[in-house]
């Protein structure tokens, strides 16, 4: 039996590897702050330094001794962080793990495909395209800048900025990617996976494994229309009844969009006919 989840845990409901990754990102941020402090201490020049309480008597010490004190304090802080990280790892590992593939098996037994297409990268438009590009280019550019810094430059101003960028990367971009991973992966799947119209539903299948990660039930579809066409691909809009509300789903970059619309409309009519005239056992035996 797993341990009960803590209601105050902000990572409640996240998988074990996400908890560990977020914890590691926090530790990297703290290590970057310590690194910035040590870099400032080691690169600061001056004849003398002083220690003491604010407003009280200060004792002058040599720069060499000041650097030894800073390095010792930084090492002590790193040891404390290592102990906190070990404790956090134990907690993350023992916490209930709700992980599991968000996708389900592909097509169901007896399900017949009426139309299938691969949208490709043309399905990425507007904000999703910009955010996905920023998610990829941000870490790449920061990593490229850091790797381009020579070894001797790490102990100067470039080292200071490198540590600052590492802290910003693991303090903002990496956690954002971890928490939004399902949305980001669905955008990638939309571009690399396939869309199929079957005799039961519209289903999105992931690349490689062919798992169903999104679907629209056929009995909830009101209609479909071709909104725009650009060469061989088109933009199809699907109207779905969700309770008392109506939702619009845009399918961008579909090849053979007319065929997709025809298959979706046929699916909607077939499901409506089945709901209106259900097949009974007597009908089967007739």
Helices and strands as residue ranges (DSSP letters): H 16-43, E 48-51, E 59-62, H 63-94, E 113-117, G 120-123, H 126-147, G 151-155, H 157-168, I 169-173, H 174-179, H 181-192, E 194-198, E 201-205, E 212-217, G 218-220, E 221-230, E 233-242, E 245-255, H 257-276, H 281-285
